[in-house]
Amino acid sequence: MTEAMPLILFITVFGLLLLGYPVAFTLGGVSLFFGLATFGLDFFNLLPLRIWGRITNVVLIAVPLFVYMGVMLEKSGLAEELLETMALLFGKLRGGLAISVVVVGALLAASTGIVGATVVTMGLLSLPTMLKRNYSPELATGTISASGTLGQIIPPSIVLVLLGSILNVDIGSMFIGAVVPGLMLVVLYIVYIVGMAIFKPESCPAMPKEELDAFRKEGMYKRIITAFLLPFLLILAVLGSIFAGIASPTEAAAVGAFFATVLTAAKGKFNYNTLKSVMIETTYLTCMVFILLVGATAFGLVFRGMGGDTYIRDLVIGANLSKGMFTFLVMFVVFIAGFFIDFIEITFILVPVVAPIFEHFGVDLLWLGILFAVNLQTSFLTPPFGFSLFYLKGVAPPEVTTMHIYKGIIPYIIIQLIVLAMVAFWPESVLWLPKIISY
């Protein structure tokens, strides 16, 4: 019975989450109960020290700073300018509007990294335009939903910071390692859209020539420079300083937060109400992450204290699972879990449990972290609880149904799984760039 206690703890937590109980309090509350039952009152001597050690991790200061940067940029109007300019640049091509959404999604991912803000902004601005230009609702909604999730894998990304912290991998290396998989996703998204333009041209027509001519007459080059220069400088300041080894991710996050404020002020959007709104939202999101971290720390302490990591390792070794089979099994569980629970919950519950087993197998933890990040990206698209789907449905016109969105995201989920397989079978896609930069 004692040997099975870690498994009972894990099943209890997972079962309560599926029933809809709050994640942080489920993790913390169940862990307290099992901790007291197993260790007695001595458990309260261990828990505060473990929580204090986790939340005083300097790397995690990057979380509120990156959140602040993303929320502030959302208020700056950057996304609107990018979308309008890119749409007209690619407008003469069939599928040009959809391609522009993917490119802007990638640029916003490298600038803000906040999925909800990106999907809502692109849904409000691009979806009505795409429908007006007779795009199929499935292609339009699928492209917007999937492009919004690029912020999960393209650095700077909150999930990369959290995974790096849990796996004890340098955050800068995580950022560099995620560049190639992120670009692979962008390229395959565009290839899919081009394929649709060739084989189903009625689903993604070009923009009328009159609109494009009007755009060119209104100072096209000035608009292009204005729209691209500021976000490029921000990306250069944040990612460039990390990749060049000038600043740590935490320091670069502070630079990004300051630069985002300056950029918003330069666009005339910075005032007391904007700052207040950004601070409130940043505090809310940061508190959510850190209270989850506290609950996950309690869960990890109890699970390991019960010998849960040893129990699962012995279970895997006893089942004669190879490294490849175990990796496939874990990735499959993460993918299925993404249908029901949030990426942060999966990160804090599953990753600490399986990480010691991967270490036992001698797996490179940087590669493992990016593999998890690519897989966790699918959780934003998989129904019934994919957050991108909720965000888009909330701002979509009435004629766009939930079924349109569900059908639209299927090809993009398949693309994400293809990239996951490519990263799994080709580890150098993650590891070669950090080696070249010698971070």
The 8 nearest C-alpha neighbors of each residue, nearest first, counted from 0:
[[1, 3, 2, 4, 7, 5, 6, 305],
 [2, 0, 4, 3, 305, 5, 37, 306],
 [3, 1, 0, 4, 310, 5, 306, 305],
 [2, 4, 0, 6, 1, 5, 7, 310],
 [3, 5, 7, 1, 6, 2, 8, 0],
 [6, 4, 307, 8, 7, 3, 302, 305],
 [5, 7, 9, 3, 4, 8, 10, 307],
 [6, 8, 4, 10, 5, 9, 11, 3],
 [9, 7, 5, 11, 6, 10, 4, 12],
 [8, 10, 6, 12, 7, 11, 13, 5],
 [9, 11, 13, 7, 12, 8, 14, 6],
 [12, 10, 14, 8, 9, 13, 7, 15],
 [13, 11, 9, 15, 14, 10, 8, 16],
 [12, 14, 10, 16, 11, 15, 9, 17],
 [13, 15, 11, 17, 16, 12, 10, 18],
 [16, 14, 18, 12, 17, 13, 20, 11],
 [15, 17, 13, 19, 20, 18, 14, 12],
 [16, 18, 14, 19, 15, 13, 339, 340],
 [19, 17, 15, 16, 20, 14, 13, 21],
 [20, 18, 16, 17, 21, 15, 22, 14],
 [19, 21, 16, 15, 18, 22, 25, 17],
 [22, 20, 24, 23, 25, 19, 16, 26],
 [21, 23, 25, 24, 26, 20, 16, 344],
 [24, 22, 291, 294, 26, 25, 21, 290],
 [23, 25, 27, 26, 28, 22, 21, 294],
 [26, 24, 22, 28, 23, 27, 29, 21],
 [25, 27, 294, 23, 24, 29, 28, 298],
 [26, 28, 294, 24, 30, 25, 29, 297],
 [29, 27, 31, 25, 30, 24, 26, 32],
 [28, 30, 32, 31, 26, 27, 25, 33],
 [29, 31, 298, 33, 27, 28, 32, 34],
 [32, 30, 34, 28, 29, 33, 35, 27],
 [33, 31, 29, 35, 30, 34, 36, 28],
 [32, 34, 36, 30, 35, 31, 37, 29],
 [33, 35, 31, 37, 36, 32, 301, 30],
 [36, 34, 39, 32, 38, 37, 33, 31],
 [35, 37, 33, 34, 39, 38, 32, 31],
 [36, 38, 34, 35, 33, 39, 305, 301],
 [39, 37, 35, 42, 34, 36, 41, 40],
 [38, 40, 35, 41, 36, 42, 37, 34],
 [39, 41, 42, 43, 35, 38, 44, 34],
 [42, 40, 44, 43, 39, 38, 45, 35],
 [41, 43, 40, 45, 44, 38, 39, 34],
 [44, 42, 41, 46, 45, 40, 47, 35],
 [43, 45, 41, 42, 46, 47, 48, 40],
 [46, 44, 42, 43, 48, 47, 49, 41],
 [45, 47, 49, 43, 48, 44, 50, 42],
 [48, 46, 50, 49, 45, 51, 44, 43],
 [47, 49, 51, 46, 50, 45, 52, 44],
 [48, 50, 52, 46, 47, 51, 53, 45],
 [51, 49, 53, 47, 52, 48, 293, 46],
 [52, 50, 48, 53, 54, 49, 47, 55],
 [53, 51, 49, 50, 55, 54, 48, 56],
 [52, 54, 50, 51, 55, 56, 49, 296],
 [53, 55, 56, 51, 52, 50, 59, 289],
 [56, 54, 52, 53, 57, 51, 59, 50],
 [55, 57, 54, 58, 53, 59, 52, 60],
 [58, 56, 59, 60, 55, 249, 61, 54],
 [57, 59, 60, 56, 61, 249, 164, 248],
 [58, 60, 61, 57, 62, 56, 160, 54],
 [61, 59, 62, 58, 57, 63, 249, 64],
 [60, 62, 249, 59, 64, 252, 63, 65],
 [61, 63, 65, 60, 64, 59, 66, 157],
 [64, 62, 66, 285, 65, 61, 67, 60],
 [63, 65, 67, 61, 66, 252, 62, 256],
 [64, 66, 68, 62, 67, 252, 63, 61],
 [65, 67, 63, 69, 64, 68, 281, 62],
 [68, 66, 64, 70, 65, 281, 69, 71],
 [69, 67, 256, 65, 71, 66, 259, 70],
 [70, 68, 111, 66, 72, 67, 71, 113],
 [69, 71, 73, 67, 72, 68, 277, 66],
 [72, 70, 68, 74, 73, 69, 67, 277],
 [73, 71, 75, 69, 74, 70, 259, 68],
 [72, 74, 70, 71, 75, 69, 76, 116],
 [75, 73, 72, 71, 76, 70, 268, 263],
 [76, 74, 263, 72, 77, 73, 268, 71],
 [75, 77, 79, 78, 74, 73, 80, 72],
 [78, 76, 75, 80, 79, 81, 72, 73],
 [79, 77, 81, 80, 76, 82, 120, 107],
 [78, 80, 82, 76, 81, 77, 83, 124],
 [81, 79, 83, 77, 82, 78, 226, 84],
 [80, 82, 78, 84, 79, 226, 83, 85],
 [81, 83, 79, 85, 80, 84, 86, 78],
 [84, 82, 86, 80, 81, 85, 79, 87],
 [83, 85, 81, 87, 86, 82, 80, 88],
 [86, 84, 88, 99, 82, 87, 83, 81],
 [87, 85, 96, 83, 99, 90, 89, 84],
 [86, 88, 90, 84, 85, 89, 211, 83],
 [87, 89, 85, 86, 90, 84, 91, 99],
 [90, 88, 95, 86, 87, 91, 92, 85],
 [89, 91, 87, 95, 206, 86, 92, 88],
 [90, 92, 205, 89, 206, 95, 93, 208],
 [93, 91, 95, 205, 90, 89, 94, 206],
 [94, 92, 205, 204, 95, 196, 203, 91],
 [93, 95, 203, 97, 96, 196, 92, 204],
 [96, 94, 89, 92, 90, 98, 93, 97],
 [95, 97, 99, 86, 98, 94, 90, 100],
 [98, 96, 100, 94, 99, 95, 142, 101],
 [99, 97, 95, 101, 100, 96, 189, 94],
 [98, 100, 96, 102, 85, 86, 97, 101],
 [99, 101, 97, 103, 98, 102, 104, 96],
 [102, 100, 104, 98, 146, 99, 103, 105],
 [103, 101, 99, 105, 104, 100, 98, 106],
 [104, 102, 106, 100, 105, 101, 107, 99],
 [105, 103, 146, 101, 107, 102, 106, 147],
 [104, 106, 108, 102, 103, 107, 149, 101],
 [107, 105, 103, 109, 108, 104, 110, 102],
 [108, 106, 110, 104, 109, 105, 111, 103],
 [109, 107, 150, 112, 105, 106, 110, 111],
 [108, 110, 106, 107, 154, 153, 155, 111],
 [111, 109, 107, 108, 234, 106, 112, 230],
 [112, 110, 69, 108, 107, 113, 109, 68],
 [111, 113, 150, 108, 156, 109, 114, 155],
 [114, 112, 111, 116, 115, 150, 69, 117],
 [115, 113, 117, 147, 148, 116, 150, 118],
 [114, 116, 118, 117, 113, 119, 390, 387],
 [115, 117, 119, 114, 118, 113, 120, 73],
 [118, 116, 114, 120, 147, 115, 119, 121],
 [119, 117, 147, 121, 115, 120, 116, 122],
 [120, 118, 122, 116, 117, 121, 390, 391],
 [121, 119, 117, 123, 122, 118, 116, 124],
 [120, 122, 124, 125, 118, 123, 119, 117],
 [121, 123, 119, 126, 120, 124, 125, 118],
 [124, 122, 120, 121, 119, 394, 125, 126],
 [123, 125, 121, 122, 126, 120, 127, 128],
 [126, 124, 128, 121, 122, 127, 129, 123],
 [125, 127, 122, 129, 128, 124, 130, 123],
 [128, 126, 130, 129, 125, 131, 124, 123],
 [129, 127, 131, 125, 126, 130, 132, 124],
 [130, 128, 132, 126, 134, 131, 127, 125],
 [129, 131, 133, 134, 127, 132, 128, 126],
 [130, 132, 128, 133, 129, 127, 134, 126],
 [131, 133, 129, 130, 134, 128, 204, 206],
 [134, 132, 130, 131, 135, 129, 204, 203],
 [135, 133, 203, 202, 130, 129, 132, 136],
 [134, 136, 202, 137, 138, 139, 133, 203],
 [137, 135, 139, 138, 140, 403, 134, 399],
 [136, 138, 407, 403, 135, 140, 139, 141],
 [137, 139, 141, 407, 135, 136, 140, 142],
 [140, 138, 136, 142, 137, 141, 135, 143],
 [141, 139, 143, 137, 404, 142, 138, 136],
 [142, 140, 407, 408, 138, 144, 143, 139],
 [141, 143, 145, 139, 140, 144, 146, 138],
 [142, 144, 146, 140, 141, 145, 147, 139],
 [145, 143, 141, 147, 387, 142, 146, 140],
 [144, 146, 142, 148, 147, 143, 141, 411],
 [147, 145, 104, 101, 143, 148, 149, 144],
 [146, 148, 118, 117, 114, 144, 145, 149],
 [147, 149, 150, 145, 146, 114, 151, 376],
 [150, 148, 151, 147, 146, 152, 108, 153],
 [149, 151, 108, 112, 148, 153, 152, 114],
 [152, 150, 149, 156, 148, 376, 153, 158],
 [151, 153, 150, 149, 181, 372, 177, 154],
 [152, 154, 181, 150, 149, 108, 109, 178],
 [155, 153, 156, 174, 109, 152, 177, 178],
 [154, 156, 109, 112, 153, 174, 157, 238],
 [155, 157, 154, 159, 112, 158, 151, 150],
 [156, 158, 160, 159, 62, 161, 155, 151],
 [157, 159, 161, 160, 156, 162, 151, 372],
 [160, 158, 162, 156, 157, 161, 163, 173],
 [159, 161, 157, 163, 158, 162, 170, 164],
 [162, 160, 158, 164, 163, 159, 165, 157],
 [163, 161, 159, 165, 164, 160, 166, 158],
 [164, 162, 168, 160, 166, 170, 161, 165],
 [163, 165, 161, 167, 162, 166, 160, 168],
 [166, 164, 162, 163, 167, 161, 351, 350],
 [165, 167, 163, 168, 164, 162, 364, 354],
 [168, 166, 164, 165, 163, 169, 162, 364],
 [169, 167, 163, 166, 170, 365, 164, 364],
 [168, 170, 172, 171, 163, 173, 167, 164],
 [171, 169, 173, 172, 163, 160, 168, 174],
 [170, 172, 174, 173, 169, 248, 241, 175],
 [171, 173, 175, 169, 170, 174, 176, 433],
 [172, 174, 170, 176, 171, 175, 177, 159],
 [175, 173, 171, 154, 177, 172, 176, 170],
 [176, 174, 172, 177, 173, 178, 433, 171],
 [175, 177, 429, 173, 174, 178, 172, 430],
 [176, 178, 174, 175, 180, 179, 181, 369],
 [179, 177, 181, 175, 176, 180, 153, 182],
 [178, 180, 182, 181, 177, 183, 428, 429],
 [181, 179, 183, 182, 177, 178, 184, 428],
 [182, 180, 153, 178, 184, 179, 183, 152],
 [181, 183, 185, 179, 184, 180, 186, 178],
 [184, 182, 180, 186, 181, 185, 179, 187],
 [183, 185, 187, 181, 182, 186, 188, 180],
 [186, 184, 182, 188, 183, 187, 189, 181],
 [185, 187, 189, 183, 188, 184, 182, 190],
 [188, 186, 190, 184, 189, 185, 191, 183],
 [189, 187, 185, 191, 186, 190, 184, 192],
 [188, 190, 192, 186, 187, 191, 98, 193],
 [191, 189, 187, 193, 192, 188, 194, 186],
 [190, 192, 194, 188, 189, 193, 187, 195],
 [193, 191, 195, 189, 194, 190, 94, 196],
 [194, 192, 196, 190, 195, 191, 189, 197],
 [193, 195, 191, 197, 192, 196, 198, 190],
 [194, 196, 192, 199, 198, 193, 197, 191],
 [197, 195, 200, 193, 194, 199, 93, 94],
 [198, 196, 194, 195, 200, 199, 193, 93],
 [197, 199, 195, 196, 200, 194, 193, 201],
 [200, 198, 195, 201, 196, 202, 197, 203],
 [201, 199, 196, 202, 203, 197, 198, 204],
 [200, 202, 199, 203, 204, 134, 196, 133],
 [203, 201, 135, 134, 200, 199, 204, 133],
 [202, 204, 134, 94, 201, 200, 93, 196],
 [205, 203, 93, 201, 94, 200, 202, 134],
 [204, 206, 93, 92, 91, 90, 94, 207],
 [205, 207, 90, 91, 208, 204, 132, 210],
 [208, 206, 209, 210, 205, 211, 91, 90],
 [207, 209, 211, 210, 212, 206, 91, 205],
 [210, 208, 212, 211, 207, 213, 206, 214],
 [211, 209, 213, 212, 208, 207, 214, 206],
 [210, 212, 214, 208, 213, 209, 87, 215],
 [211, 213, 209, 215, 214, 210, 208, 216],
 [214, 212, 210, 216, 211, 215, 209, 217],
 [215, 213, 211, 217, 212, 216, 219, 210],
 [214, 216, 219, 212, 213, 217, 218, 211],
 [215, 217, 213, 214, 218, 212, 219, 211],
 [218, 216, 214, 215, 219, 213, 222, 221],
 [217, 219, 221, 220, 216, 215, 222, 214],
 [218, 220, 215, 222, 221, 217, 223, 214],
 [221, 219, 223, 222, 218, 224, 215, 225],
 [220, 222, 224, 223, 218, 219, 225, 226],
 [223, 221, 225, 219, 220, 224, 226, 218],
 [224, 222, 220, 226, 221, 225, 227, 219],
 [223, 225, 221, 227, 222, 226, 228, 220],
 [226, 224, 222, 223, 228, 227, 221, 229],
 [225, 227, 223, 81, 224, 80, 222, 228],
 [228, 226, 224, 225, 230, 229, 231, 223],
 [227, 229, 231, 224, 225, 230, 226, 232],
 [228, 230, 232, 231, 227, 233, 226, 225],
 [229, 231, 233, 232, 228, 227, 234, 110],
 [232, 230, 234, 228, 229, 233, 227, 235],
 [233, 231, 235, 229, 230, 234, 236, 228],
 [232, 234, 230, 236, 235, 231, 237, 229],
 [233, 235, 231, 237, 236, 232, 238, 110],
 [236, 234, 239, 232, 233, 237, 238, 231],
 [237, 235, 233, 234, 239, 240, 232, 238],
 [238, 236, 251, 234, 255, 235, 240, 239],
 [239, 237, 241, 240, 235, 234, 242, 236],
 [240, 238, 235, 242, 241, 236, 237, 243],
 [239, 241, 245, 243, 246, 238, 237, 242],
 [242, 240, 238, 244, 246, 239, 243, 247],
 [243, 241, 239, 244, 240, 238, 175, 171],
 [242, 244, 240, 245, 241, 239, 246, 436],
 [243, 245, 241, 242, 246, 240, 438, 247],
 [246, 244, 240, 243, 241, 247, 242, 239],
 [247, 245, 241, 240, 250, 244, 251, 248],
 [246, 248, 250, 249, 241, 251, 171, 245],
 [249, 247, 251, 250, 252, 171, 241, 246],
 [250, 248, 61, 252, 247, 251, 58, 60],
 [249, 251, 253, 247, 252, 248, 246, 254],
 [250, 252, 254, 248, 237, 253, 249, 246],
 [251, 253, 255, 249, 250, 254, 64, 65],
 [252, 254, 256, 250, 251, 255, 64, 257],
 [255, 253, 251, 257, 252, 256, 258, 250],
 [256, 254, 252, 258, 253, 257, 237, 259],
 [255, 257, 68, 253, 259, 254, 258, 64],
 [258, 256, 260, 254, 255, 259, 253, 261],
 [257, 259, 261, 255, 260, 256, 262, 254],
 [260, 258, 262, 256, 261, 257, 68, 72],
 [259, 261, 263, 257, 258, 262, 264, 256],
 [262, 260, 258, 264, 259, 263, 265, 257],
 [263, 261, 265, 259, 264, 260, 258, 266],
 [262, 264, 75, 260, 266, 265, 268, 261],
 [263, 265, 269, 267, 261, 266, 262, 268],
 [266, 264, 262, 267, 263, 261, 268, 269],
 [265, 267, 263, 264, 268, 262, 75, 269],
 [268, 266, 264, 265, 269, 263, 75, 270],
 [267, 269, 263, 266, 264, 75, 270, 74],
 [270, 268, 264, 263, 267, 273, 274, 271],
 [269, 271, 273, 272, 274, 268, 264, 267],
 [270, 272, 274, 273, 275, 269, 276, 277],
 [273, 271, 275, 274, 270, 276, 269, 277],
 [272, 274, 276, 270, 275, 271, 269, 277],
 [273, 275, 277, 271, 276, 272, 278, 270],
 [276, 274, 272, 278, 273, 277, 271, 279],
 [275, 277, 273, 279, 274, 278, 272, 280],
 [276, 278, 274, 280, 275, 279, 70, 281],
 [279, 277, 281, 275, 276, 280, 282, 274],
 [278, 280, 282, 276, 281, 277, 283, 275],
 [281, 279, 283, 277, 282, 278, 284, 276],
 [282, 280, 278, 284, 67, 283, 279, 66],
 [281, 283, 285, 279, 280, 284, 286, 278],
 [282, 284, 280, 286, 281, 285, 279, 287],
 [283, 285, 287, 281, 286, 282, 280, 288],
 [286, 284, 282, 288, 287, 63, 283, 281],
 [287, 285, 289, 283, 288, 284, 290, 282],
 [286, 288, 284, 285, 290, 289, 291, 283],
 [289, 287, 285, 291, 286, 290, 292, 284],
 [288, 290, 292, 286, 291, 287, 285, 293],
 [291, 289, 293, 292, 287, 288, 286, 23],
 [292, 290, 23, 294, 288, 289, 293, 295],
 [291, 293, 289, 295, 290, 294, 296, 288],
 [292, 294, 290, 296, 291, 295, 50, 289],
 [295, 293, 27, 26, 23, 291, 297, 296],
 [294, 296, 298, 292, 297, 293, 347, 291],
 [297, 295, 299, 293, 298, 294, 292, 300],
 [298, 296, 300, 294, 295, 299, 27, 30],
 [297, 299, 295, 30, 301, 296, 300, 302],
 [300, 298, 296, 302, 297, 301, 303, 295],
 [301, 299, 297, 303, 298, 302, 304, 296],
 [302, 300, 304, 298, 303, 299, 34, 305],
 [303, 301, 307, 299, 305, 304, 300, 5],
 [302, 304, 306, 307, 305, 300, 301, 308],
 [305, 303, 301, 306, 302, 300, 307, 299],
 [306, 304, 303, 302, 307, 301, 5, 4],
 [305, 307, 303, 309, 304, 308, 310, 302],
 [306, 308, 310, 5, 302, 303, 309, 305],
 [307, 309, 311, 310, 306, 303, 312, 352],
 [310, 308, 312, 306, 307, 311, 313, 303],
 [311, 309, 307, 313, 308, 312, 306, 314],
 [310, 312, 314, 308, 313, 309, 315, 307],
 [311, 313, 309, 315, 314, 310, 356, 308],
 [314, 312, 316, 310, 311, 315, 317, 309],
 [313, 315, 311, 317, 312, 316, 310, 318],
 [314, 316, 318, 312, 317, 313, 320, 311],
 [315, 317, 313, 319, 318, 314, 312, 320],
 [318, 316, 314, 319, 315, 313, 320, 312],
 [317, 319, 315, 316, 320, 314, 313, 321],
 [320, 318, 316, 317, 321, 315, 314, 324],
 [321, 319, 318, 324, 325, 315, 316, 322],
 [320, 322, 324, 323, 325, 319, 316, 326],
 [323, 321, 325, 324, 326, 360, 320, 357],
 [322, 324, 326, 321, 325, 327, 320, 328],
 [325, 323, 327, 321, 326, 322, 320, 328],
 [324, 326, 328, 322, 327, 323, 320, 321],
 [327, 325, 323, 329, 324, 328, 330, 322],
 [326, 328, 324, 330, 325, 329, 331, 323],
 [329, 327, 325, 331, 326, 330, 324, 332],
 [330, 328, 332, 326, 331, 327, 325, 333],
 [331, 329, 333, 327, 332, 328, 334, 326],
 [330, 332, 334, 328, 329, 333, 327, 335],
 [331, 333, 329, 335, 334, 330, 336, 328],
 [334, 332, 336, 330, 331, 335, 337, 329],
 [333, 335, 331, 337, 332, 336, 330, 374],
 [334, 336, 332, 337, 333, 338, 331, 339],
 [337, 335, 333, 338, 334, 339, 332, 340],
 [338, 336, 378, 334, 335, 339, 340, 333],
 [339, 337, 381, 336, 335, 382, 384, 378],
 [338, 340, 337, 336, 384, 17, 341, 383],
 [341, 339, 337, 336, 338, 344, 342, 345],
 [340, 342, 344, 343, 337, 345, 378, 339],
 [341, 343, 345, 344, 375, 346, 378, 337],
 [344, 342, 346, 345, 341, 347, 158, 288],
 [345, 343, 347, 341, 346, 342, 348, 340],
 [344, 346, 342, 348, 349, 343, 347, 341],
 [347, 345, 343, 350, 344, 348, 349, 342],
 [346, 348, 344, 295, 345, 343, 349, 350],
 [349, 347, 345, 346, 344, 350, 351, 295],
 [348, 350, 352, 345, 351, 346, 347, 353],
 [349, 351, 346, 352, 353, 354, 348, 347],
 [352, 350, 354, 353, 349, 348, 165, 347],
 [353, 351, 349, 350, 354, 308, 348, 355],
 [352, 354, 356, 350, 355, 351, 349, 357],
 [353, 355, 357, 351, 356, 350, 352, 358],
 [356, 354, 358, 357, 353, 359, 308, 352],
 [357, 355, 359, 358, 353, 354, 312, 360],
 [356, 358, 360, 354, 359, 362, 355, 361],
 [359, 357, 361, 355, 356, 360, 362, 354],
 [360, 358, 356, 357, 361, 355, 362, 312],
 [359, 361, 357, 358, 362, 322, 356, 321],
 [362, 360, 358, 359, 357, 363, 356, 364],
 [363, 361, 357, 360, 358, 364, 367, 359],
 [362, 364, 366, 365, 367, 361, 358, 357],
 [365, 363, 367, 366, 368, 362, 166, 168],
 [366, 364, 368, 367, 363, 168, 173, 369],
 [367, 365, 369, 364, 368, 363, 429, 370],
 [366, 368, 364, 370, 365, 369, 371, 363],
 [367, 369, 371, 365, 370, 366, 364, 162],
 [370, 368, 372, 371, 366, 367, 177, 373],
 [371, 369, 367, 373, 368, 372, 366, 374],
 [370, 372, 374, 368, 369, 373, 375, 367],
 [371, 373, 369, 375, 374, 370, 152, 368],
 [374, 372, 376, 370, 375, 371, 419, 369],
 [375, 373, 371, 376, 372, 377, 370, 334],
 [376, 374, 372, 377, 378, 373, 342, 371],
 [375, 377, 373, 374, 378, 379, 151, 372],
 [376, 378, 375, 379, 380, 374, 381, 412],
 [379, 377, 337, 381, 376, 375, 380, 385],
 [380, 378, 385, 386, 387, 377, 376, 381],
 [381, 379, 385, 377, 378, 387, 388, 382],
 [380, 382, 385, 338, 378, 379, 377, 383],
 [383, 381, 384, 385, 338, 380, 405, 388],
 [382, 384, 385, 338, 381, 339, 388, 380],
 [385, 383, 382, 339, 338, 386, 381, 340],
 [386, 384, 379, 380, 381, 382, 388, 387],
 [385, 387, 379, 389, 388, 384, 390, 380],
 [388, 386, 390, 379, 389, 144, 385, 380],
 [387, 389, 391, 386, 385, 390, 392, 380],
 [390, 388, 386, 392, 387, 391, 393, 385],
 [389, 391, 387, 393, 388, 392, 119, 386],
 [392, 390, 388, 393, 394, 389, 122, 395],
 [391, 393, 395, 389, 394, 390, 388, 401],
 [392, 394, 390, 391, 395, 389, 119, 388],
 [393, 395, 391, 392, 123, 122, 119, 396],
 [394, 396, 392, 391, 393, 399, 397, 122],
 [397, 395, 398, 399, 394, 127, 392, 126],
 [398, 396, 399, 395, 400, 392, 394, 393],
 [397, 399, 396, 400, 395, 136, 403, 401],
 [400, 398, 397, 396, 395, 403, 136, 401],
 [401, 399, 403, 402, 398, 404, 397, 392],
 [400, 402, 404, 403, 405, 399, 392, 388],
 [401, 403, 405, 400, 404, 406, 399, 407],
 [404, 402, 137, 400, 406, 401, 405, 407],
 [403, 405, 407, 401, 402, 140, 406, 137],
 [406, 404, 402, 407, 403, 408, 401, 409],
 [407, 405, 403, 404, 408, 409, 137, 402],
 [408, 406, 137, 141, 404, 138, 405, 409],
 [407, 409, 141, 411, 405, 406, 410, 412],
 [408, 410, 412, 411, 406, 407, 413, 405],
 [411, 409, 413, 412, 408, 414, 407, 141],
 [410, 412, 414, 408, 413, 409, 415, 145],
 [411, 413, 415, 409, 414, 410, 408, 416],
 [412, 414, 416, 410, 411, 415, 417, 409],
 [415, 413, 411, 417, 412, 416, 410, 418],
 [414, 416, 412, 418, 417, 413, 419, 411],
 [415, 417, 419, 413, 414, 418, 420, 412],
 [418, 416, 414, 420, 419, 415, 413, 421],
 [419, 417, 421, 415, 420, 416, 422, 414],
 [420, 418, 416, 422, 417, 421, 373, 423],
 [419, 421, 423, 417, 418, 422, 424, 416],
 [422, 420, 418, 424, 423, 419, 425, 417],
 [421, 423, 425, 419, 420, 426, 424, 418],
 [424, 422, 420, 421, 425, 426, 419, 370],
 [425, 423, 421, 422, 420, 426, 419, 427],
 [424, 426, 422, 427, 423, 421, 428, 429],
 [427, 425, 428, 422, 429, 423, 424, 430],
 [426, 428, 430, 429, 431, 425, 422, 432],
 [429, 427, 426, 425, 430, 422, 179, 431],
 [430, 428, 176, 427, 426, 366, 431, 177],
 [429, 431, 427, 433, 432, 428, 176, 426],
 [430, 432, 434, 427, 433, 429, 435, 428],
 [431, 433, 435, 434, 430, 436, 176, 175],
 [434, 432, 436, 435, 437, 431, 430, 438],
 [433, 435, 437, 431, 432, 436, 430, 438],
 [436, 434, 432, 437, 433, 431, 438, 430],
 [435, 437, 433, 438, 434, 432, 242, 243],
 [438, 436, 434, 435, 433, 432, 172, 244],
 [437, 436, 433, 172, 434, 244, 171, 242]]
